[in-house]
Amino acid sequence: MKPRDLLELTKVRITFFVTLSVATGYLLFAGRFEADMLVPMAGVFLLSCGSAALNQVQEWRTDAQMDRTKNRPIPSGRMSRDWAIFLVIVLIGSGLYVLSLVEHHVYVVLGLGAFSAFWYNAVYVFLKRVTAFAVVPGALLGAIPPVIGWCAAGGLVDDPGMLEVAFFFFVWQIPHFWLLSILYGPQYEAAGMPSPGRHLSSGQFRRITFVWIVAAAATALALTVSRRLTIPYNALVIVATIWLVLTSLPILRANADRKVALQVFLRLNLHALLVMVAIVLQPVL
C-alpha cells in the first residue's frame, strides 16, 4: 500500500479541515493554546479518517462508476476491501480511545464523536441514496467537531456561544456540498445517485445554492456581533464575507460553467477558514 492511497482513502484534506474546526471550538473556550488541545484534535482526526475510509468501503461500487472517484484505492483495485476494513477498525478504535483521554466532559466528547461517525456512515450514507437533499440533515456533521473541541476544553455542550459557532458550520456545509453537486451532478446521476438536478433546473439549483451562500455569509456576520469581535478581527470577517458574496454572483449567470462553480467552491472554503481565524485570534491574542 502506497502512502498516497492511505491519504486518499482517509480523505486527509477534508479531515484536516475538520480537525481545525475542533481546534476552533477548543480555543474559543480556553482562550489560549494548550498542549491538551492536541488530544481532541488527534482523536477527531483519527475518527474522521476512519469514517472517511468506511464510507469508501460502503460506496466502492458507486465510486467505480464515476470519473471523479473511480481511481480511488478500492475501486481501482490498489487496495482490497478487507485491508480497508482493517484500517477502518484501527482508525475508529484509535480515535475513540484518544477522545477518551480528554480532561473534561469525556463522556460527552466520546458520545459526540461516536454519534458523528454513526450519523455519517449510517444515516447520511443511507439518505443520500434515497433523496437528493440529504445534505441538509448531513450538514449536522459540520456542526459537531467544534462542539467536541469546546467540550474537551471544559465548555458545556448547550452553551449558546458555542451553538452559534456550530450553526455557522452547519449552514456553511450546505452550499459546500451543493457546489460539488453542480460540479459532479451528472456523474452522481450516472451512478444512480439522486441529484438535485433531477428535481430542479440548472438555473433554479444555482440560485438556491447562491441563497445558501448568502445564508452562510449572514451567519458569519452574526458571529461578529455574538462573539463581540473588535477591529481588526471583525473587519476581517466583514471584508471576507462581502468578498465571498460578490465573487459568488457569477454562479447566477445562465452561462455559468463548472469553472465558475469550482472558483466559488474554493472561495467558500477560504471564507470559512478566515472566519475561524478571526473568531479564534481575538480571545487568544
Secondary structure as UniProt FT lines:
FT   HELIX           3..9
FT   TURN            10..11
FT   HELIX           12..30
FT   HELIX           35..37
FT   HELIX           38..58
FT   HELIX           60..63
FT   TURN            64..65
FT   TURN            67..71
FT   TURN            73..77
FT   HELIX           81..99
FT   TURN            100..101
FT   HELIX           106..118
FT   HELIX           119..124
FT   HELIX           125..130
FT   TURN            132..134
FT   HELIX           135..138
FT   HELIX           140..153
FT   TURN            157..158
FT   HELIX           160..190
FT   TURN            191..192
FT   HELIX           196..198
FT   HELIX           202..226
FT   TURN            227..228
FT   TURN            231..232
FT   HELIX           233..248
FT   HELIX           249..252
FT   TURN            254..255
FT   HELIX           258..284
//
